[in-house]
Amino acid sequence: MTQQGVRWTAEQVLALAPDAASRKAGSKLGAAGPWSEAGSSDEGTVWGLCKGSGSKPYQTVIDVADSSGPAYKCSCPSRKFPCKHALGLLLLWAGDDGSVARAQPPDWAEQWLTGRRRRAEEKRTTTGAASGDTSGDPEGARRRAERRAERITAGATELEQRLSDLLRGGLAAAEQAGYGLWEETAARMVDAQAPGLAARVRELGAIPGSGPGWPVRLLEECALLHLLDQGWLRREGLPDGLAATVRSRVGLPGSADGPPVRDHWLVLAQYDTADARLTTRRIWLYGAGSGRTALLLSYGAAGRAPELTLPVGLAFEAEVSSYPGAGQLRASLGRRFTAPEPAAIRPPGVTPAQAAARYGEALCDDPWLDSVPVTLSRVVPAPDGDSWQLSDADGDMALPLSLSARSRPGLWRLVALSGGAPVTVFGECGHHGFTPLTAWPEGAGDAVGLC
């Protein structure tokens, strides 16, 4: 159960927003004006009625204390999760100005809460029973896996031939052929049941004609794709960890088979990426006892935010299991024992030079790795011509910010938080530069999300 005497900050609430538009709309509803009958209980329920365009106000209720993260229910027609009304009510609750009084939940809120907790208990019971079910067809599963491996091998062999043809004809032909060439090749990889190869082929299609130096970038990406192809075709001779990484990069599904690690996990960052097919949510965690950094991935259909939501800067006790693969940080969130609540946990930081070295070491285990999670200590954001960098306050090294980081409003939040003084910054460090995701001021202070 969350400690109701310690409420979340506005920053932690807004970090739950599925997009910038929801963040802006929710902020407008974070005042008492549109709300009536708002209240909260010692059990972690927050509710209220929000005046909308219709005759009936929207009924909004939130279970803040749920161990799986905050849960929401609103009678509005929005498909976003959480909606602007839930964000506004949480902001009103976080303000702690008396607008959300302690009370007993109304019947409509109590009914939702009771039903939700009953379904959660039924799900746990069903899952527990299923975990003990050893029935199935292992021989059939083995044959299906062999057939899929054969299709992927055929696809990888075909892709190798297409890369050879591209290099033989010259990279200039790639710009003339247009995106259709790459989409057709990607479709062939989908037919071969290798979605990882298909995704990398589609990324190649965006490079020709993308600006100065595009032939070099295209050649680099073709080399990495060739390396992945060869890794699959020669996987029997690879070390187990690297072979598992190749299978994952090609697109074979895996399961979190590592032993569960119970720890107090700090939510370091949360952000979404989307394409025409899928919305992917990445949540970074740091284990206070184990010192491990773990990545949770969750998915939603196109235009829909994934359900798993964890407020940045809060910590909770849970079990986390790792996925196979050398150097892989992806994990599965298992049983949760407490709700997310404020904590004084911070990950230890490194210098910019150590961060760059850490990325180099990680490439030995996973040559296709775009970045690694890193916490930088005592760095100062500083302009570098038309770009920005994070400079070591105690040395002469700096990390350039990635292009995506320079185009986000989070850069200016970081600059304002620093004010020229050193800060601690968590983010992703890779060959495109450093992407800051969360920052803390020197000394005591709450986490500030930069996504």
Backbone torsions as a table, in degrees:
resi	resn	phi	psi	omega
1	MET	NA	136.5	179.2
2	THR	-73.5	151.1	178.3
3	GLN	-80.6	110.2	-174.6
4	GLN	-71.2	-15.7	177.4
5	GLY	-75.1	-17.8	-179.3
6	VAL	-113.8	104.9	-176.3
7	ARG	-93.3	161.1	-179.8
8	TRP	-70.3	162.2	174.1
9	THR	-87.7	162.6	177.3
10	ALA	-60.9	-35.6	179.4
11	GLU	-62.8	-41.9	179.3
12	GLN	-67.1	-35.6	177.2
13	VAL	-66.4	-48.3	-176.2
14	LEU	-67.4	-22.2	176.6
15	ALA	-67.0	-16.4	178.3
16	LEU	-80.1	-14.5	-174.4
17	ALA	-61.2	136.5	-179.2
18	PRO	-72.2	-20.6	179.0
19	ASP	-161.9	173.8	-177.0
20	ALA	-64.6	-36.1	-179.7
21	ALA	-64.6	-41.3	177.7
22	SER	-66.1	-36.9	178.9
23	ARG	-62.7	-43.2	-179.9
24	LYS	-67.8	-44.8	-179.2
25	ALA	-67.2	-38.9	178.5
26	GLY	-65.2	-35.9	179.4
27	SER	-63.1	-35.6	179.6
28	LYS	-68.4	-24.9	-178.9
29	LEU	-95.6	8.3	-178.6
30	GLY	-85.1	16.7	176.9
31	ALA	-113.6	163.2	-173.4
32	ALA	-70.9	-21.2	-172.5
33	GLY	-47.6	-56.4	-175.0
34	PRO	-81.2	-1.4	-172.2
35	TRP	-103.7	147.6	173.0
36	SER	-142.6	154.9	178.3
37	GLU	53.5	32.3	178.0
38	ALA	-75.6	141.2	-179.9
39	GLY	-161.1	171.5	177.6
40	SER	-146.1	154.1	-179.0
41	SER	-117.1	164.6	177.9
42	ASP	-66.9	-19.0	179.3
43	GLU	-82.6	-1.5	176.0
44	GLY	95.0	23.0	176.9
45	THR	-102.1	135.7	176.8
46	VAL	-124.7	134.3	-177.3
47	TRP	-144.0	165.4	177.2
48	GLY	179.1	164.0	176.2
49	LEU	-110.0	127.0	-177.1
50	CYS	-113.6	126.2	179.5
51	LYS	-69.9	127.1	178.4
52	GLY	-118.7	-156.0	-178.3
53	SER	-80.7	-18.3	-179.0
54	GLY	-90.5	-177.8	-178.6
55	SER	-76.2	-28.5	-179.2
56	LYS	-100.5	135.3	177.3
57	PRO	-71.4	156.7	178.5
58	TYR	-79.0	134.2	176.7
59	GLN	-90.9	120.1	-177.4
60	THR	-123.5	130.5	178.6
61	VAL	-140.4	142.5	-176.3
62	ILE	-134.8	133.4	173.5
63	ASP	-98.7	95.1	-176.6
64	VAL	-73.5	-28.6	-172.0
65	ALA	-89.5	1.8	-178.6
66	ASP	-63.7	132.7	-175.9
67	SER	-68.2	-16.1	178.0
68	SER	-90.8	7.7	-177.3
69	GLY	108.4	163.7	-178.0
70	PRO	-59.8	139.2	178.0
71	ALA	-116.1	145.2	-171.2
72	TYR	-129.1	150.4	171.3
73	LYS	-146.7	127.6	178.9
74	CYS	-142.1	142.6	-179.0
75	SER	-82.6	2.8	178.4
76	CYS	-73.9	162.1	-176.9
77	PRO	-84.2	2.7	-176.1
78	SER	-62.1	143.6	176.5
79	ARG	-98.2	0.6	179.2
80	LYS	-81.2	153.9	-171.4
81	PHE	-140.6	106.1	-1.1
82	PRO	-78.0	157.6	178.8
83	CYS	-80.9	174.1	-177.9
84	LYS	-64.6	-30.1	180.0
85	HIS	-68.5	-40.8	177.2
86	ALA	-64.7	-40.8	177.9
87	LEU	-64.1	-44.3	179.4
88	GLY	-61.8	-41.8	179.6
89	LEU	-66.0	-39.9	177.1
90	LEU	-64.7	-38.2	176.7
91	LEU	-64.4	-40.6	177.7
92	LEU	-63.0	-42.7	178.0
93	TRP	-65.3	-41.4	-179.1
94	ALA	-66.4	-29.2	-179.9
95	GLY	-65.0	-25.3	175.0
96	ASP	50.8	45.9	-179.6
97	ASP	-105.6	13.9	-179.9
98	GLY	94.1	-5.3	-179.6
99	SER	-70.6	-25.8	178.2
100	VAL	-114.0	95.4	-173.2
101	ALA	-84.7	157.1	172.9
102	ARG	-70.1	133.7	-177.7
103	ALA	-165.8	177.2	172.8
104	GLN	-88.8	136.9	-178.4
105	PRO	-62.3	143.5	174.9
106	PRO	-66.9	167.6	-175.3
107	ASP	-57.9	-42.5	-176.4
108	TRP	-65.0	-34.8	177.7
109	ALA	-74.7	-40.4	-179.3
110	GLU	-65.1	-37.8	179.7
111	GLN	-64.3	-43.4	178.7
112	TRP	-64.1	-44.6	-177.4
113	LEU	-64.0	-44.3	-179.6
114	THR	-63.8	-45.1	179.5
115	GLY	-63.3	-39.8	-178.5
116	ARG	-66.1	-44.3	-179.0
117	ARG	-69.2	-30.9	176.0
118	ARG	-66.9	-43.4	179.2
119	ARG	-65.0	-36.6	178.9
120	ALA	-64.3	-40.3	178.5
121	GLU	-66.8	-41.0	177.5
122	GLU	-62.9	-38.3	178.8
123	LYS	-65.5	-42.1	178.2
124	ARG	-62.7	-39.6	179.6
125	THR	-65.4	-44.0	179.8
126	THR	-64.3	-42.3	-180.0
127	THR	-64.2	-41.1	179.2
128	GLY	-63.4	-39.6	178.4
129	ALA	-67.3	-39.8	-179.0
130	ALA	-66.7	-33.6	-178.5
131	SER	-64.8	-24.3	178.8
132	GLY	-91.6	1.6	-178.7
133	ASP	-85.9	111.7	-177.0
134	THR	-98.8	8.0	179.7
135	SER	-73.0	163.0	-180.0
136	GLY	148.8	-169.5	-178.4
137	ASP	-130.3	80.0	-177.9
138	PRO	-60.8	-34.1	180.0
139	GLU	-67.9	-39.9	176.3
140	GLY	-65.0	-39.3	178.1
141	ALA	-64.0	-39.0	178.9
142	ARG	-63.3	-42.5	-179.9
143	ARG	-66.0	-39.5	177.9
144	ARG	-63.8	-40.4	178.6
145	ALA	-63.9	-38.5	179.2
146	GLU	-66.2	-41.3	179.3
147	ARG	-64.4	-40.6	179.4
148	ARG	-66.5	-40.4	178.3
149	ALA	-60.2	-38.4	178.3
150	GLU	-64.2	-40.8	179.0
151	ARG	-64.9	-43.1	179.9
152	ILE	-63.5	-40.1	178.9
153	THR	-62.0	-42.2	177.5
154	ALA	-63.5	-40.8	178.2
155	GLY	-65.4	-42.9	179.5
156	ALA	-64.2	-37.8	177.9
157	THR	-65.1	-42.6	177.2
158	GLU	-63.9	-40.0	179.8
159	LEU	-64.7	-38.0	176.6
160	GLU	-59.8	-40.6	179.3
161	GLN	-66.0	-39.9	-179.7
162	ARG	-68.0	-37.2	175.7
163	LEU	-65.2	-39.8	177.7
164	SER	-62.8	-42.0	178.9
165	ASP	-63.9	-39.0	179.7
166	LEU	-62.4	-47.2	-178.4
167	LEU	-69.9	-33.5	179.1
168	ARG	-68.2	-36.4	-179.4
169	GLY	-83.5	-12.2	-179.9
170	GLY	97.0	143.9	-176.2
171	LEU	-68.6	-22.5	179.3
172	ALA	-61.1	-30.1	-179.9
173	ALA	-66.6	-25.2	-179.9
174	ALA	-65.8	-36.4	179.5
175	GLU	-71.3	-35.7	-179.0
176	GLN	-73.5	-30.4	-175.7
177	ALA	-71.9	-26.0	-179.5
178	GLY	79.1	-177.8	-173.5
179	TYR	-74.3	-20.5	-177.7
180	GLY	-58.0	-35.9	179.0
181	LEU	-59.0	-45.5	-176.7
182	TRP	-72.5	-37.8	-179.3
183	GLU	-66.2	-37.8	178.6
184	GLU	-66.6	-39.9	177.3
185	THR	-66.2	-40.3	178.3
186	ALA	-62.6	-39.4	178.8
187	ALA	-62.8	-35.2	177.0
188	ARG	-65.3	-36.3	178.4
189	MET	-70.9	-33.6	174.5
190	VAL	-63.8	-42.6	177.1
191	ASP	-61.1	-30.9	179.5
192	ALA	-83.1	5.0	-179.8
193	GLN	60.3	40.3	177.0
194	ALA	-125.1	73.3	-176.3
195	PRO	-63.3	-26.8	177.6
196	GLY	-66.1	-41.7	175.8
197	LEU	-65.7	-40.5	179.9
198	ALA	-60.9	-41.1	-179.1
199	ALA	-65.4	-39.9	-179.8
200	ARG	-70.0	-34.0	176.8
201	VAL	-65.5	-41.4	178.7
202	ARG	-62.8	-36.6	177.4
203	GLU	-64.5	-33.8	176.5
204	LEU	-61.1	-36.2	-176.3
205	GLY	-64.6	-20.4	-179.5
206	ALA	-87.7	-4.9	-174.0
207	ILE	-85.7	-46.9	-177.2
208	PRO	-55.5	130.8	179.1
209	GLY	72.5	16.1	-175.7
210	SER	-88.4	9.8	178.3
211	GLY	130.9	176.4	-178.6
212	PRO	-54.9	136.9	176.9
213	GLY	82.6	10.6	-177.2
214	TRP	-62.5	-33.7	178.5
215	PRO	-60.6	-36.0	178.9
216	VAL	-66.3	-44.4	179.6
217	ARG	-63.6	-39.6	179.3
218	LEU	-64.7	-42.1	179.6
219	LEU	-63.9	-39.8	178.8
220	GLU	-62.2	-45.1	-178.5
221	GLU	-69.8	-34.8	175.6
222	CYS	-63.4	-38.1	178.7
223	ALA	-64.7	-41.4	178.7
224	LEU	-66.5	-37.5	178.3
225	LEU	-67.5	-40.1	176.0
226	HIS	-61.2	-40.9	179.6
227	LEU	-63.7	-39.8	178.6
228	LEU	-67.5	-42.3	175.5
229	ASP	-55.7	-50.1	-178.3
230	GLN	-65.5	-34.4	176.9
231	GLY	-61.2	-41.2	178.5
232	TRP	-68.8	-45.4	-177.0
233	LEU	-66.4	-23.6	-179.5
234	ARG	-118.0	28.0	-173.6
235	ARG	-63.5	-26.6	-178.8
236	GLU	-64.6	-23.9	-179.2
237	GLY	-96.4	2.5	-178.3
238	LEU	-87.8	154.7	170.8
239	PRO	-59.2	153.4	-174.2
240	ASP	-56.0	-45.1	-177.8
241	GLY	-63.0	-45.3	-180.0
242	LEU	-68.7	-36.4	177.2
243	ALA	-62.8	-39.7	177.2
244	ALA	-64.7	-37.6	177.2
245	THR	-64.1	-42.7	178.3
246	VAL	-61.3	-44.4	179.6
247	ARG	-60.8	-40.2	179.6
248	SER	-67.2	-43.0	-178.8
249	ARG	-67.2	-32.5	178.0
250	VAL	-69.3	-31.4	176.9
251	GLY	122.3	10.0	177.0
252	LEU	-73.8	134.0	179.7
253	PRO	-69.4	147.3	176.6
254	GLY	-132.2	172.5	178.4
255	SER	-128.7	152.6	180.0
256	ALA	-74.6	99.7	-175.8
257	ASP	-106.9	5.0	178.1
258	GLY	-73.8	156.5	178.3
259	PRO	-63.5	138.4	-179.4
260	PRO	-65.0	136.7	178.2
261	VAL	-110.2	115.5	178.2
262	ARG	-89.9	128.0	-174.7
263	ASP	-159.6	170.7	168.6
264	HIS	-91.8	114.1	-172.1
265	TRP	-104.3	122.7	175.5
266	LEU	-87.7	131.0	176.8
267	VAL	-80.0	107.0	-176.1
268	LEU	-80.7	-41.5	-175.7
269	ALA	-164.0	156.6	175.4
270	GLN	-148.2	128.3	176.2
271	TYR	-154.8	158.0	-177.1
272	ASP	-112.7	147.6	166.7
273	THR	-127.3	147.7	-174.3
274	ALA	-140.4	148.7	168.9
275	ASP	-133.5	-167.7	-175.6
276	ALA	-68.7	-15.8	-174.4
277	ARG	-108.0	-31.1	-165.0
278	LEU	-153.2	147.4	169.1
279	THR	-108.9	124.3	-178.5
280	THR	-110.7	127.5	177.3
281	ARG	-107.3	129.2	176.8
282	ARG	-111.3	126.6	178.4
283	ILE	-124.3	121.3	178.5
284	TRP	-96.9	133.2	178.3
285	LEU	-121.5	151.7	174.3
286	TYR	-128.7	125.5	179.8
287	GLY	-85.9	119.2	-175.8
288	ALA	-64.6	-37.5	-178.2
289	GLY	-86.0	-42.3	-176.4
290	SER	-82.7	-22.5	-175.5
291	GLY	73.2	12.6	-177.1
292	ARG	-88.6	148.2	171.1
293	THR	-109.3	130.3	-176.1
294	ALA	-129.8	148.6	179.8
295	LEU	-114.1	124.0	173.6
296	LEU	-101.6	131.7	176.0
297	LEU	-114.7	133.4	173.0
298	SER	-137.9	158.7	-170.1
299	TYR	-133.1	151.8	173.8
300	GLY	-137.7	153.0	177.0
301	ALA	-60.8	160.3	-177.7
302	ALA	-51.2	126.9	179.4
303	GLY	84.8	-3.0	-179.7
304	ARG	-117.9	132.5	178.5
305	ALA	-75.3	142.8	175.1
306	PRO	-61.0	155.8	-175.4
307	GLU	-76.6	-35.3	-176.9
308	LEU	-66.1	120.8	-179.2
309	THR	-137.3	126.4	179.0
310	LEU	-130.8	127.3	-176.5
311	PRO	-70.0	130.2	179.9
312	VAL	-64.6	136.2	177.8
313	GLY	93.0	-9.4	176.7
314	LEU	-98.2	161.8	-178.8
315	ALA	-130.6	152.3	179.5
316	PHE	-149.8	157.7	179.1
317	GLU	-95.5	129.8	-176.2
318	ALA	-161.6	170.3	172.6
319	GLU	-103.5	137.6	-179.4
320	VAL	-130.4	133.4	179.5
321	SER	-117.6	139.1	-175.4
322	SER	-86.7	151.3	170.7
323	TYR	-86.1	155.7	-180.0
324	PRO	-71.9	158.8	178.0
325	GLY	129.3	139.9	-179.7
326	ALA	-66.3	123.5	176.9
327	GLY	72.7	8.7	-177.3
328	GLN	-76.9	135.8	-179.3
329	LEU	-106.0	-5.5	-179.8
330	ARG	-64.5	140.9	-177.7
331	ALA	-143.3	167.1	176.7
332	SER	-113.6	134.2	179.1
333	LEU	-84.3	120.4	-178.7
334	GLY	-99.6	-135.3	-175.7
335	ARG	-66.3	133.8	178.7
336	ARG	-110.4	133.9	-172.8
337	PHE	-104.6	-22.6	178.9
338	THR	-137.9	160.3	174.2
339	ALA	-80.8	154.5	175.9
340	PRO	-61.3	133.1	179.3
341	GLU	-149.4	162.2	-177.6
342	PRO	-58.0	143.7	179.3
343	ALA	-151.0	156.0	-178.2
344	ALA	-92.7	18.8	-177.4
345	ILE	-74.5	136.9	170.5
346	ARG	-138.8	139.6	177.1
347	PRO	-73.0	147.9	176.5
348	PRO	-66.4	145.5	-176.7
349	GLY	-103.3	164.0	176.4
350	VAL	-128.8	173.1	178.3
351	THR	-85.5	164.3	175.3
352	PRO	-56.5	-38.5	179.2
353	ALA	-64.3	-42.4	178.6
354	GLN	-66.6	-34.5	178.8
355	ALA	-64.6	-44.2	178.7
356	ALA	-63.7	-39.3	178.7
357	ALA	-66.2	-36.8	179.7
358	ARG	-63.9	-39.1	177.8
359	TYR	-65.9	-40.6	178.3
360	GLY	-61.5	-40.9	178.4
361	GLU	-65.9	-38.3	-178.5
362	ALA	-65.7	-30.1	179.7
363	LEU	-64.8	-22.5	177.5
364	CYS	-65.5	-35.1	179.6
365	ASP	-85.4	-30.5	-176.5
366	ASP	-144.3	90.0	-176.8
367	PRO	-62.8	-14.4	-177.7
368	TRP	-98.8	12.6	-176.4
369	LEU	-75.6	124.6	179.3
370	ASP	-78.0	-33.8	-176.0
371	SER	-163.7	167.7	174.7
372	VAL	-127.8	151.1	176.8
373	PRO	-76.3	132.8	-176.6
374	VAL	-143.2	142.1	170.6
375	THR	-108.3	120.8	178.6
376	LEU	-96.0	132.0	177.5
377	SER	-106.1	143.3	175.2
378	ARG	51.9	61.0	173.7
379	VAL	-119.4	156.4	-177.8
380	VAL	-126.3	123.6	175.2
381	PRO	-67.8	130.8	-176.9
382	ALA	-142.9	142.4	177.5
383	PRO	-68.6	148.3	178.4
384	ASP	-138.1	81.8	-174.2
385	GLY	68.3	-122.2	177.4
386	ASP	-87.3	0.2	-176.0
387	SER	-117.5	-172.6	176.6
388	TRP	-133.6	157.9	177.3
389	GLN	-146.3	162.9	173.9
390	LEU	-107.1	112.8	-174.2
391	SER	-96.4	140.8	175.9
392	ASP	-68.4	119.4	-178.5
393	ALA	-67.6	-19.2	-176.4
394	ASP	-115.8	12.5	-178.8
395	GLY	-152.2	-164.9	-176.5
396	ASP	-116.5	18.1	179.8
397	MET	-102.2	156.6	178.7
398	ALA	-151.2	154.3	174.6
399	LEU	-113.4	127.4	176.6
400	PRO	-71.0	145.4	175.1
401	LEU	-78.0	146.3	178.3
402	SER	-69.0	161.9	180.0
403	LEU	-61.0	-40.4	-180.0
404	SER	-64.3	-36.3	179.6
405	ALA	-67.5	-35.8	-177.5
406	ARG	-71.4	-19.2	-178.4
407	SER	-97.1	0.9	-178.0
408	ARG	-97.1	148.9	175.3
409	PRO	-66.0	-18.1	178.7
410	GLY	-60.9	-25.2	177.4
411	LEU	-59.9	-41.9	-177.5
412	TRP	-74.8	-28.2	172.0
413	ARG	-65.6	-38.3	178.3
414	LEU	-65.8	-44.6	178.9
415	VAL	-61.9	-42.0	179.6
416	ALA	-66.3	-40.1	178.9
417	LEU	-63.0	-39.4	-179.0
418	SER	-73.0	-50.3	-175.5
419	GLY	57.3	28.4	-178.7
420	GLY	89.9	-5.4	179.6
421	ALA	-98.9	158.2	179.9
422	PRO	-64.5	146.0	176.4
423	VAL	-135.2	166.1	172.2
424	THR	-102.9	131.8	-173.6
425	VAL	-132.1	127.9	171.2
426	PHE	-101.1	140.0	178.6
427	GLY	-172.3	-164.7	-177.9
428	GLU	-113.7	125.4	-176.7
429	CYS	-111.5	123.2	-179.1
430	GLY	-154.2	-164.7	-175.1
431	HIS	-72.4	-14.3	175.7
432	HIS	-89.8	-3.4	-176.8
433	GLY	116.0	-163.6	-177.8
434	PHE	-107.4	131.9	177.7
435	THR	-111.4	105.0	180.0
436	PRO	-72.8	136.7	-178.2
437	LEU	-117.7	-33.8	-178.5
438	THR	-148.8	148.1	-179.7
439	ALA	-140.5	154.4	175.6
440	TRP	-130.7	141.1	174.1
441	PRO	-72.2	163.8	175.5
442	GLU	-62.8	142.7	-178.9
443	GLY	78.3	-148.5	-179.2
444	ALA	-79.7	151.3	178.6
445	GLY	158.9	152.1	-178.9
446	ASP	-78.4	156.9	176.2
447	ALA	-68.4	142.0	177.3
448	VAL	-116.5	117.7	179.4
449	GLY	-73.6	139.8	-177.9
450	LEU	-118.2	6.0	-176.5
451	CYS	-75.4	NA	NA
